[in-house]
Amino acid sequence: MSHHQPPPHELEPELVLRAYAMGVFPMADHRTADTVYWVEPKLRGVMPLDEFHLSRSLKKTILSDRFRVTADQAFGEIVQLCAESAADRPDTWINGPIERVFAELHRRGFAHSIEVWDGDRLAGGLYGLALGRAFFGESMVTRVRDASKVAFAWLVARLKAGGFTLLDCQFQTGHLASLGAVEIPRDDYIALLGAALGESAGGLAFGSPVVDGDFFALEGASPEPPLPFGPAPTETVSGPLSRKVISQLLVHTS
């Protein structure tokens, strides 16, 4: 077998991007499975960006210095944390091929993570895929109470600031519903997806996928990932100003 051929069960980044553009995504039966299957839910969980439910307690947590929040600083660690079994979910659907293809998509600037730190410890976070003006949330994890909610709030604020129009949550959960996510039929989802990807379906029709939304608009700069953003990560991401901006961005506009 030549070095240029991927192993038989490896996922190609281009295939994964095309699948997401069609409303389909990969999952594995369990962490150690070597293959994936493709999923297209009849009912899709989405988070309308202007309907995020910012509870008083969550707003308080965001405005306090309880957690430090970063983006794209520990992508691999977040994926691993999401893939690990925990008491609340003994088995996960993130296997080797999914982990490896997302690492490559991250390297190419399509996949992003949000990390929530408790001191120097990773308290939780999430990761997902950006294409066109859509962001597909893959998985979120919490090891410390409220860490995943904080990550999700920052994601919503980041997507709003960056001109994204669709936050896909794949499956509705009680946790997501409490934050404002809704469930919509597949046809409605496909319509939203088409609008978010634009005429070229995220550039895929021309063979060059593009991200139209700016994941780093909040920092006021958009360096090539995975470089640290802004003047210094600690200043840009956890200063009181950005916390305030986050909570303002999340206030209901309706």
C-alpha positions, 0 to 999 in steps of 0.5 A, spaced: 500 500 500 503 506 498 503 512 503 499 516 499 492 512 499 488 513 506 487 506 510 480 503 507 476 506 513 479 513 513 474 519 511 476 524 506 475 531 508 472 533 501 467 528 502 465 530 509 464 537 507 460 535 501 456 531 506 455 536 511 453 541 505 447 536 503 445 535 510 448 529 512 453 527 517 458 521 520 457 518 526 460 511 529 457 506 533 462 506 538 468 509 540 472 503 538 469 502 531 473 503 525 467 505 520 462 510 520 455 511 518 451 517 515 446 520 518 440 525 516 435 526 522 428 527 520 427 532 525 433 536 526 436 540 532 437 548 530 439 554 535 436 560 532 441 565 533 437 571 535 433 566 540 438 564 545 436 563 552 441 567 556 438 565 563 440 570 569 445 565 572 448 564 566 449 571 564 452 572 571 457 566 570 459 569 563 460 576 566 464 573 572 471 571 572 469 564 573 472 561 567 477 563 561 474 562 554 478 561 548 477 559 541 482 554 537 487 553 542 486 546 544 482 543 538 485 536 539 484 536 546 476 538 546 475 533 541 478 527 545 474 530 551 468 529 547 470 522 545 471 520 552 466 516 556 464 519 562 458 517 567 453 521 564 455 518 557 458 511 557 459 511 550 460 516 545 460 516 537 466 519 536 471 514 533 478 514 530 476 516 523 472 522 525 477 524 530 482 524 524 478 527 519 476 533 524 483 534 526 485 535 518 479 540 517 481 544 523 488 544 520 485 547 513 480 552 517 474 549 517 473 546 524 473 550 530 473 549 538 471 553 544 475 551 550 473 553 557 478 553 562 478 553 570 485 555 571 489 551 567 484 545 567 480 544 561 473 545 564 469 543 558 468 546 551 465 544 544 467 543 537 464 543 530 465 545 522 464 552 519 462 552 511 458 558 508 455 561 513 453 555 517 456 552 523 455 545 525 456 543 532 458 536 533 459 535 540 460 539 547 462 537 553 463 539 560 467 537 566 465 542 571 458 545 572 456 550 567 462 550 562 459 547 556 453 552 557 458 558 557 462 555 551 455 555 547 453 562 549 460 564 546 459 560 540 452 563 539 455 570 540 461 569 536 457 566 530 452 572 530 458 577 530 461 573 524 455 573 520 453 566 520 446 564 519 445 557 521 447 553 528 446 546 526 445 542 533 444 535 529 439 532 535 435 536 540 436 535 547 433 537 553 440 541 555 440 544 548 432 546 549 433 550 555 438 554 551 433 556 546 434 550 541 428 548 537 427 542 532 425 542 525 423 538 519 428 535 515 425 539 509 425 546 513 432 544 515 435 543 508 432 550 506 435 554 512 442 550 510 441 552 502 440 559 504 446 559 509 451 556 504 449 560 498 448 559 491 455 555 490 453 551 496 459 553 500 463 553 494 463 546 493 460 546 486 466 550 484 471 544 488 473 549 493 469 550 499 469 556 503 467 559 509 463 566 508 462 567 516 468 570 520 469 565 526 474 571 529 470 577 528 469 578 535 477 579 536 477 584 530 482 580 527 482 574 522 489 571 522 490 564 519 488 558 524 491 555 528 495 561 530 493 565 537 488 571 535 489 578 537 494 581 541 495 576 547 490 570 548 489 572 555 487 579 554 483 578 548 479 573 550 478 574 558 478 581 559 471 584 562 470 588 555 469 581 551 465 578 557 460 584 556 460 584 549 458 577 549 452 578 554 450 584 550 450 580 543 446 575 547 440 579 549 434 578 545 433 582 539 426 581 539 
